[in-house]
Every structure is written in structure tokens, then in C-alpha cells.
Amino acid sequence: MKRFFVLPLIAAGYLLNAQTIGNSPYAAFGIGDVKYDNTTDISAMGGISTAYIWDFNNNFNFSNPAANKNLELTTLKIEGSNENNFFKSNNDNMSVTKHSSYLSNVTIAFPISSKVKFGMGYQPYSSKKYTVLTNEVLGSGNTQASLYRGEGTISTVQAALSYQITPEFALGLRSNFFFGNLYDINELTFSNAELINGYETKNKVKTFNFTLGTAYQKKLQKDRKLTLGATYTLGTTGLMETSYINSTYYYTDGETKNNVSIIEEKFSEDKNLIPMEFSVGAGYGKDTKWFVGTQLDYKKGETIQFLGQPFVNDNSYKVSAGGWYLPNYNNFRNYFSRVTYRYGAYYEKGNLAFNGTNINQFAVTGGMSFPFENRSASRMSGIDLGIELGKRGTLDNNLIRQNFINVKIGINFADKWFNKRLYD
């Protein structure tokens, strides 16, 4: 067991390949770095989404599928993310910078009726990409080299439906189909041996789950409103296939395995990849002017096979707060009066822990939404910008502190598509 979870695997995470979705050393464990439900406007507000109903008619909330009472236009969103990570460790005073850019969201949503709204889209759910090489001189003078490699991405296709039961209360349902492959490989060699001992785990994901959502919004005064929301995500209902092979072999050209001898082979199926989670939120605001909200997310821990051994992720939670401010959406003489300004912050107690040290995360966020139209008060098409500055991990116990600056951009095309035209 010790060879699978030694701290040098974390400390040597600086060898992660650049320009990939999962470029954090902590992505080596579990299912990698989770990127899901991280749209530009929501990220800019610290991640609040459970009690977030956009005041205008051009936005669909996938995080809480019930919070879409104001959607009246067909919206097409395309979003991308640029992540900049700055890693530091007290182990040899190492520091490295890594970057990645990727397509993070493609969605389309439209109203079916005044009470029923529908949306569907694609997002990457999680990803890992790492390469770690450690060397250890044994007491006999023999050198042991361990090469750890991991790669793969889990993606999701989602569909969401919301139904407005009363003017104040709505229900929603979202389904997610997850697909992809994750690989973790450990190759162990000795200076006086010809063969390589390889341990390989492949997790083949083809599964789905459901999220139930509720949203309640009540007018307290003429232009003030209270919003409450909750979501519950069921654990996966499909299967994850895991295969594990312990074998010996050698390379002739650096890639092709020869003289492969299988020592041990296992195969299992599990439903525990995507865990149960729930969220509750509350918000208060003034119509078309400002909004502030807070949210609590809880995610149950899960177990995933890692190099033939179960690796347990702990239960985790996240506390978020944020909101938006719009100076005057009807002021067509001053463009920046019609720009929406977003702000937020969050603290997350993560699901990873090493030697009793939790890998937690904190960030402050901000952003702006720029409308395209200079003549319409409907807040139709526009550009969303968001930035996230934060810290993950710690320097304690020879671990890594990860400072990050993430930039997100999204384009929202909104119009009255699919509507029947009436002619005299």
C-alpha cells in the first residue's frame, strides 16, 4: 500500500504536462479535477446558483433546473476557460507554473411554454493528466525508479427541464450522462533488473445520474424579492467498469511492450463514481438592480480503484457567497451603466487528505456581463467575463500549495427562435 500513496507522488506533481484540462498534482487521485457546473456568470459570483434566478429573459440555470422562471428567449452559450496555476513546495524549494485552456461549456435552452423551460448541453466533468518520476537508493546500493502516469477525461451531456407550478414555486429535473476513460499506471524498475513491473488501472465510465431542484421566489415589496432554492443529486445509477493488471514486461522502442507476463488481473463494476450531493441557498435582491446570495454544498465521499487498491475520497462541503449589481439597464447614454458587475467568494473543505492534512480551497471571484444590444432593454445577447483568484492546498507535511488565477469567457446568443409567426 505504501508505494501507492507516498507523498513524493504529490510533491513531484510539477512534472504534469502543460496545456491539459487537469494540470493540478491533486488531479492524480480519484477522478481528477472536477470542472462541472462552472459557468462564467455563476463562477464570477462565487459559485452561487441554487437560489439564483436571473432577472432578465436570456439565461438558463443548469445547476438548479427549477430556477428558470424568467427565460423567454432561446439562448446558445459557448464558453471557454484559461487556468493559470502556480505551484510551490518546501521540498527542495520547488516552484512551477502551469497553464491550460479548454472549451468548458456548450449549451442551448429555450422555453417550451410560459411554464415549461428546457435546456441541453455538453461540459467536461473532470480530467487528469500527470507524469511523476521518483528515484530511491536502497540499502543494497540498488536504485528503485517509480514512474507514475495518469490521463483521461470524463465528459457529460446534460438535459434539464423546469416547470413553474405557481408564480412563486417551481420544480426542475436534470439528467447527466457521463462517459470517458481514466488511466493510472505505475511502472517500477530496479537498476539490476531487466523487467519492468507495471500496475495499471483503467476506469471506463458510461453512467448517468439525476438532479432534482426546487426554487421559490417571493416579492416582499414592490421591487424586492426573496429567493430560496435546493437541489439533490442522486448517486450514479449506471456502472463504472474497472480493470486492473499487474504484469512484467520490457520495452524495445520505448512504447511497445514485449515478453508480457500477467501476475494478477482483476475486473470489477461499481456505481459509486459520481457521489450523492445536495445544495441549499438563499438570496435577496431588488428587481433589475442588485442581488446577493449565499449557498452551502455538500458532497458525499466516494471510493475509486487506484493501482489495484481502493482510494477513498472524504465527504466535502463548500460555502459560497456572491451577487451582482446593475447600475441602470435603461441608461442608453452610458454603456457601462448597463453592464452587470458580479462578485463573490467561497471556501471549500476538499475531499482529499494526506497524513491528516486536508486539501482545502479558498477563492475570491469577480466578473462582468456586457450586453451586445445598444437599443434594447431585454438584456439579450452578450459576453460574460469572469476571474477567480484563490489558493488550494498547503505547504505543511511536504505538500503543495497551489495558487491559481482562472479566467473565463462566455458568449450568449439569445433571440426568439422556434416561435410560431402569426400573419394577418
C-alpha positions as CSV (number, residue, x, y, z in Angstrom):
1,M,0.0,0.0,0.0
2,K,2.8,2.4,0.8
3,R,4.1,2.6,-2.8
4,F,0.7,3.8,-4.0
5,F,0.2,6.8,-1.8
6,V,3.6,8.1,-0.9
7,L,4.0,11.8,-0.6
8,P,6.6,12.1,-3.4
9,L,3.9,11.3,-5.8
10,I,2.3,14.6,-4.8
11,A,5.5,16.6,-4.4
12,A,6.7,15.5,-7.8
13,G,3.4,16.6,-9.4
14,Y,5.3,19.5,-11.0
15,L,6.0,17.2,-13.9
16,L,2.4,17.5,-15.0
17,N,2.1,18.1,-18.7
18,A,1.1,21.7,-19.7
19,Q,-1.9,22.6,-21.8
20,T,-4.3,20.0,-20.5
21,I,-7.6,20.3,-18.6
22,G,-6.3,18.6,-15.4
23,N,-3.0,20.3,-14.6
24,S,-3.1,20.1,-10.8
25,P,-1.0,17.5,-9.0
26,Y,-4.1,16.8,-6.9
27,A,-5.8,15.5,-10.0
28,A,-3.8,12.3,-9.7
29,F,-6.2,11.0,-7.1
30,G,-9.8,9.9,-7.6
31,I,-11.5,11.0,-10.8
32,G,-9.3,14.1,-11.3
33,D,-10.1,17.8,-11.1
34,V,-13.9,18.3,-11.3
35,K,-14.8,21.2,-13.7
36,Y,-18.5,20.7,-13.9
37,D,-21.2,23.4,-13.2
38,N,-18.7,26.1,-13.5
39,T,-20.3,28.5,-16.0
40,T,-18.9,32.0,-16.3
41,D,-21.6,34.1,-14.7
42,I,-22.1,31.7,-11.8
43,S,-18.3,31.3,-11.2
44,A,-18.0,35.1,-11.1
45,M,-20.4,35.1,-8.1
46,G,-18.5,32.6,-6.1
47,G,-20.5,29.7,-7.5
48,I,-23.9,30.6,-6.1
49,S,-26.6,29.0,-8.3
50,T,-29.1,27.2,-6.1
51,A,-31.1,30.3,-5.3
52,Y,-30.1,32.3,-8.4
53,I,-32.9,33.3,-10.8
54,W,-31.7,35.8,-13.4
55,D,-33.9,38.8,-13.6
56,F,-33.9,39.0,-17.4
57,N,-35.1,36.6,-20.1
58,N,-31.9,35.3,-21.7
59,N,-30.3,32.8,-19.2
60,F,-30.8,29.2,-18.2
61,N,-29.6,27.8,-14.9
62,F,-28.5,24.2,-15.3
63,S,-27.2,23.9,-11.7
64,N,-30.7,24.3,-10.3
65,P,-33.0,23.4,-13.2
66,A,-36.0,24.8,-11.3
67,A,-34.6,28.4,-11.3
68,N,-35.6,29.4,-14.8
69,K,-38.9,31.2,-14.5
70,N,-37.8,34.3,-16.5
71,L,-36.4,32.5,-19.6
72,E,-38.3,33.7,-22.6
73,L,-35.7,33.5,-25.4
74,T,-33.7,30.8,-27.0
75,T,-30.1,31.0,-25.7
76,L,-27.0,29.5,-27.2
77,K,-23.9,29.6,-24.9
78,I,-20.3,28.9,-25.8
79,E,-17.7,29.2,-23.0
80,G,-14.0,28.7,-22.5
81,S,-11.6,28.7,-19.6
82,N,-8.0,29.6,-19.1
83,E,-6.4,28.3,-15.9
84,N,-3.1,29.5,-14.6
85,N,-1.6,27.6,-11.6
86,F,1.4,28.5,-9.5
87,F,2.7,25.5,-7.5
88,K,5.1,25.8,-4.6
89,S,6.6,23.2,-2.2
90,N,9.1,23.3,0.6
91,N,10.5,20.0,-0.8
92,D,13.7,21.4,-2.4
93,N,12.0,24.8,-2.5
94,M,10.4,23.9,-5.8
95,S,8.1,26.2,-7.7
96,V,6.5,25.7,-11.2
97,T,3.8,27.5,-13.2
98,K,1.3,25.6,-15.4
99,H,-1.4,26.8,-17.8
100,S,-4.3,25.2,-19.6
101,S,-7.1,26.4,-21.9
102,Y,-10.2,24.4,-22.9
103,L,-13.8,24.6,-24.1
104,S,-15.8,24.4,-20.9
105,N,-19.4,24.7,-21.9
106,V,-21.7,24.5,-24.9
107,T,-25.5,24.7,-24.2
108,I,-28.8,25.6,-25.8
109,A,-32.0,26.4,-23.9
110,F,-35.5,27.6,-24.8
111,P,-39.0,28.0,-23.4
112,I,-41.5,25.3,-24.4
113,S,-44.3,27.3,-22.9
114,S,-44.7,30.1,-20.3
115,K,-44.3,27.4,-17.6
116,V,-42.0,24.9,-19.1
117,K,-38.4,25.6,-20.0
118,F,-35.8,23.1,-21.5
119,G,-32.0,23.1,-21.9
120,M,-29.3,20.7,-23.0
121,G,-25.6,20.9,-23.4
122,Y,-22.1,19.5,-23.1
123,Q,-19.4,20.1,-20.4
124,P,-16.2,18.4,-19.4
125,Y,-16.8,16.8,-15.9
126,S,-13.3,16.0,-14.8
127,S,-9.8,15.4,-16.2
128,K,-6.4,14.2,-15.1
129,K,-3.0,14.3,-16.8
130,Y,0.2,13.8,-14.8
131,T,3.6,12.2,-15.1
132,V,5.7,11.6,-12.0
133,L,9.2,10.0,-11.7
134,T,10.8,9.2,-8.3
135,N,14.1,7.5,-7.6
136,E,15.2,5.9,-4.3
137,V,18.6,4.4,-3.4
138,L,18.0,1.2,-1.5
139,G,20.2,-0.1,1.3
140,S,21.9,-2.6,-1.1
141,G,23.0,0.2,-3.3
142,N,20.4,-0.8,-5.9
143,T,18.2,2.1,-7.3
144,Q,14.5,1.8,-7.5
145,A,12.7,4.1,-10.0
146,S,8.9,4.6,-10.0
147,L,7.1,6.2,-12.9
148,Y,3.5,7.3,-12.2
149,R,1.3,8.3,-15.2
150,G,-2.3,9.2,-15.5
151,E,-4.5,10.6,-18.2
152,G,-8.1,10.7,-19.3
153,T,-11.3,12.9,-19.3
154,I,-14.8,12.3,-18.2
155,S,-17.4,14.4,-20.1
156,T,-21.1,14.8,-19.6
157,V,-24.1,15.5,-21.8
158,Q,-26.9,17.1,-19.8
159,A,-30.6,17.8,-20.3
160,A,-32.7,19.9,-17.9
161,L,-36.5,20.6,-17.6
162,S,-38.1,23.2,-15.3
163,Y,-41.8,23.6,-14.6
164,Q,-43.3,26.6,-12.9
165,I,-46.1,25.3,-10.7
166,T,-47.2,28.7,-9.3
167,P,-45.8,32.2,-9.9
168,E,-43.6,31.7,-6.8
169,F,-42.7,27.9,-6.8
170,A,-41.1,25.7,-9.4
171,L,-39.6,22.2,-9.8
172,G,-36.9,21.0,-12.0
173,L,-35.1,17.9,-13.2
174,R,-31.7,17.5,-14.8
175,S,-30.2,14.3,-16.2
176,N,-26.5,13.8,-16.8
177,F,-24.9,11.1,-19.0
178,F,-21.2,10.6,-18.2
179,F,-18.7,9.0,-20.5
180,G,-14.9,8.6,-20.8
181,N,-11.9,6.7,-19.6
182,L,-9.4,7.3,-16.8
183,Y,-6.0,5.6,-16.6
184,D,-3.5,5.3,-13.8
185,I,-0.2,3.5,-14.4
186,N,2.7,2.8,-12.0
187,E,5.9,1.3,-13.5
188,L,8.5,0.0,-11.0
189,T,12.1,-0.8,-12.1
190,F,15.4,-1.6,-10.4
191,S,18.9,-0.8,-11.7
192,N,19.9,-4.5,-11.6
193,A,16.7,-5.9,-13.2
194,E,15.8,-6.2,-16.9
195,L,12.0,-6.4,-16.5
196,I,9.5,-3.6,-15.5
197,N,6.8,-4.3,-13.0
198,G,3.7,-2.5,-14.2
199,Y,0.4,-1.7,-12.3
200,E,-2.3,-0.3,-14.5
201,T,-5.9,0.7,-13.6
202,K,-8.4,1.6,-16.2
203,N,-11.8,3.1,-15.2
204,K,-14.3,3.0,-18.1
205,V,-17.2,5.4,-17.4
206,K,-20.5,5.1,-19.0
207,T,-23.1,6.1,-16.5
208,F,-25.8,8.7,-15.6
209,N,-27.5,10.4,-12.7
210,F,-30.3,12.9,-11.9
211,T,-30.5,16.2,-10.1
212,L,-33.8,17.3,-8.6
213,G,-34.3,21.1,-8.0
214,T,-36.8,23.4,-6.3
215,A,-36.9,27.2,-6.4
216,Y,-39.2,29.7,-4.6
217,Q,-39.2,33.4,-5.2
218,K,-41.5,35.8,-3.3
219,K,-42.0,39.5,-3.8
220,L,-41.7,41.2,-0.4
221,Q,-42.2,44.7,-1.6
222,K,-42.9,46.3,-4.9
223,D,-39.4,45.7,-6.3
224,R,-37.8,43.5,-3.6
225,K,-37.6,39.7,-3.7
226,L,-36.6,36.7,-1.6
227,T,-35.3,33.6,-3.4
228,L,-34.9,30.2,-1.8
229,G,-33.6,27.0,-3.6
230,A,-32.4,23.5,-3.0
231,T,-31.1,20.7,-5.2
232,Y,-30.4,17.0,-4.6
233,T,-28.3,14.8,-6.9
234,L,-28.7,11.1,-6.7
235,G,-25.7,8.8,-6.9
236,T,-24.9,7.3,-10.2
237,T,-27.4,4.7,-11.5
238,G,-25.2,3.2,-14.2
239,L,-22.0,1.2,-14.0
240,M,-18.3,2.0,-14.0
241,E,-16.1,-0.8,-15.2
242,T,-12.6,-1.1,-13.6
243,S,-9.9,-3.3,-14.8
244,Y,-6.6,-3.8,-13.0
245,I,-3.5,-5.6,-14.4
246,N,-0.2,-6.3,-12.6
247,S,2.3,-7.5,-15.1
248,T,6.0,-7.6,-16.0
249,Y,7.5,-6.7,-19.4
250,Y,10.2,-4.6,-21.1
251,Y,10.2,-2.0,-23.9
252,T,12.1,-2.3,-27.1
253,D,11.3,1.1,-28.7
254,G,10.0,3.0,-25.6
255,E,6.4,2.2,-26.4
256,T,5.8,-1.4,-27.4
257,K,5.6,-3.9,-24.5
258,N,7.4,-7.2,-25.0
259,N,7.5,-10.5,-23.1
260,V,4.4,-9.5,-21.1
261,S,3.7,-11.8,-18.2
262,I,0.5,-11.2,-16.2
263,I,0.9,-11.7,-12.5
264,E,-2.6,-10.6,-11.4
265,E,-5.7,-9.4,-13.2
266,K,-8.9,-8.0,-11.6
267,F,-12.2,-6.8,-13.0
268,S,-15.0,-5.1,-11.1
269,E,-18.1,-3.0,-11.6
270,D,-19.2,-0.1,-9.3
271,K,-21.9,2.5,-9.1
272,N,-20.0,4.8,-6.7
273,L,-18.1,7.1,-9.1
274,I,-20.3,10.2,-9.0
275,P,-21.5,10.6,-5.4
276,M,-24.7,11.9,-3.9
277,E,-24.7,15.7,-3.2
278,F,-27.1,18.4,-2.2
279,S,-27.2,22.1,-2.1
280,V,-29.3,24.8,-0.3
281,G,-29.3,28.5,-1.0
282,A,-31.0,31.8,-0.2
283,G,-30.8,35.2,-1.8
284,Y,-32.3,38.7,-1.6
285,G,-32.4,41.5,-4.2
286,K,-34.0,44.4,-5.9
287,D,-35.5,43.9,-9.4
288,T,-33.1,44.6,-12.2
289,K,-30.8,46.4,-9.8
290,W,-28.9,44.1,-7.4
291,F,-28.9,40.7,-5.8
292,V,-26.9,38.9,-3.1
293,G,-27.0,35.3,-2.1
294,T,-25.3,32.5,-0.2
295,Q,-25.1,28.8,-0.6
296,L,-24.0,25.5,1.1
297,D,-23.0,22.5,-1.0
298,Y,-22.3,19.0,0.4
299,K,-20.8,16.1,-1.4
300,K,-20.6,12.5,-0.1
301,G,-17.2,10.8,-0.4
302,E,-16.6,8.1,-2.9
303,T,-14.1,5.2,-3.4
304,I,-12.3,4.6,-6.7
305,Q,-9.8,2.0,-7.6
306,F,-6.2,3.4,-7.9
307,L,-3.5,1.0,-9.0
308,G,-5.3,-2.1,-7.7
309,Q,-6.2,-0.5,-4.3
310,P,-9.3,1.4,-3.2
311,F,-8.7,5.1,-2.8
312,V,-11.2,6.9,-0.5
313,N,-12.3,10.5,-1.0
314,D,-13.7,12.1,2.1
315,N,-17.0,13.9,2.4
316,S,-16.7,17.6,1.4
317,Y,-18.6,20.8,1.7
318,K,-18.4,24.3,0.2
319,V,-19.7,27.6,1.5
320,S,-20.2,30.4,-1.1
321,A,-21.5,34.0,-1.2
322,G,-21.9,36.4,-4.0
323,G,-24.1,38.5,-6.2
324,W,-24.5,41.1,-8.9
325,Y,-25.1,44.8,-9.4
326,L,-26.5,46.6,-12.4
327,P,-26.4,50.4,-12.3
328,N,-29.2,51.2,-14.8
329,Y,-30.2,48.9,-17.5
330,N,-32.3,51.6,-19.2
331,N,-29.5,54.2,-19.5
332,F,-28.6,54.1,-23.2
333,R,-26.4,57.2,-22.9
334,N,-23.8,55.4,-20.7
335,Y,-23.0,51.8,-21.9
336,F,-21.2,50.9,-18.6
337,S,-24.4,51.7,-16.7
338,R,-25.9,48.6,-18.5
339,V,-23.0,46.3,-17.7
340,T,-23.7,43.8,-14.9
341,Y,-20.9,43.6,-12.3
342,R,-20.5,40.3,-10.4
343,Y,-18.6,39.4,-7.2
344,G,-18.2,36.5,-4.8
345,A,-16.1,34.2,-2.7
346,Y,-16.1,30.6,-1.5
347,Y,-14.4,28.2,0.9
348,E,-14.3,24.5,0.2
349,K,-13.3,21.7,2.6
350,G,-11.9,19.3,0.0
351,N,-12.3,15.6,-0.3
352,L,-8.5,14.9,-0.2
353,A,-6.5,14.4,3.0
354,F,-2.8,13.2,3.4
355,N,-1.3,12.3,6.8
356,G,-4.2,14.1,8.5
357,T,-3.8,17.3,6.4
358,N,-6.9,18.4,4.4
359,I,-6.5,19.8,1.0
360,N,-8.9,22.8,1.2
361,Q,-9.5,25.7,-1.2
362,F,-10.4,29.3,-1.0
363,A,-11.0,31.9,-3.7
364,V,-12.4,35.4,-4.4
365,T,-14.2,36.0,-7.7
366,G,-15.5,38.8,-9.9
367,G,-16.7,39.4,-13.4
368,M,-18.9,41.5,-15.8
369,S,-21.6,40.8,-18.3
370,F,-21.5,43.1,-21.4
371,P,-24.7,43.3,-23.5
372,F,-24.4,43.5,-27.3
373,E,-27.5,45.5,-28.0
374,N,-27.3,49.2,-27.6
375,R,-31.1,49.8,-28.1
376,S,-32.9,47.0,-26.3
377,A,-33.6,46.8,-22.6
378,S,-34.2,43.0,-22.8
379,R,-30.6,42.1,-22.0
380,M,-30.4,39.8,-25.0
381,S,-27.0,38.6,-26.5
382,G,-23.8,39.5,-24.7
383,I,-20.4,38.5,-23.4
384,D,-19.7,37.2,-19.9
385,L,-16.2,37.6,-18.3
386,G,-15.1,36.1,-15.0
387,I,-12.0,35.8,-12.9
388,E,-11.1,33.6,-10.0
389,L,-8.2,34.1,-7.6
390,G,-7.5,31.6,-5.0
391,K,-5.4,29.0,-3.1
392,R,-5.6,25.2,-2.8
393,G,-3.5,23.0,-0.5
394,T,-0.8,23.8,1.9
395,L,3.0,23.7,2.4
396,D,2.6,21.6,5.5
397,N,3.9,18.0,5.5
398,N,5.8,18.5,2.3
399,L,2.6,19.0,0.3
400,I,2.0,21.5,-2.4
401,R,0.3,25.0,-2.2
402,Q,-1.5,25.8,-5.4
403,N,-2.2,29.4,-6.1
404,F,-4.4,30.0,-9.2
405,I,-5.8,32.7,-11.5
406,N,-8.6,31.4,-13.7
407,V,-10.1,33.5,-16.4
408,K,-13.4,32.5,-18.1
409,I,-15.2,34.0,-21.1
410,G,-18.6,33.1,-22.5
411,I,-20.7,34.3,-25.4
412,N,-24.5,34.1,-25.1
413,F,-26.6,34.4,-28.3
414,A,-30.2,35.0,-27.4
415,D,-33.2,35.5,-29.7
416,K,-36.8,34.4,-30.2
417,W,-36.2,31.1,-32.1
418,F,-38.7,28.4,-32.5
419,N,-41.6,30.8,-32.1
420,K,-44.6,30.5,-34.5
421,R,-45.0,33.5,-36.7
422,L,-48.5,35.0,-37.0
423,Y,-49.7,36.6,-40.2
424,D,-52.7,38.7,-40.9
